[in-house]
Amino acid sequence: MISTHSVKVGKKTHKLKASMRAQVRLEEETGKPIGEILSQLLSGAGGVKLVSQAWAAFLEDGAGVELDDALDLLDALGGANAAGEHLSKALQNAFPFLREEEGEGGEGDVGNAESPAV
């Protein structure tokens, strides 16, 4: 079972889960396999668009929300970089090997790369 990661934004708690439904949604939206998506999220190469798509797919306990709703939430949270820690934890729940890489000096924080807009 894939666990949920809770994120409090304002007075509301949101649940992120990298469910199979969310993973399939990301593959369909990006046209890329999940391994490539993970690599881009971890390196920051996917940019804010991919972070936003992942949040939209992972919200509502992995059932997903509309992209505009996810973007509003990301703005309230402080943007894609602020969201990276939470996205990383949700991904680690679905892909435990990411936790191991983080402990060994690997890239465990999603979104730590510089913004492509810089």
Secondary structure, 3 states (H helix, E strand, C coil): CCCCEEEEECCEEEEECCCHHHHHHHHHHHCCCHHHHHHHHHHCCCHHHHHHHHHHHHCCCCCCCCHHHHHHHHHHHCCHHHHHHHHHHHHHHHCCHHHHHHHCCCCCCCCCCCCCCC
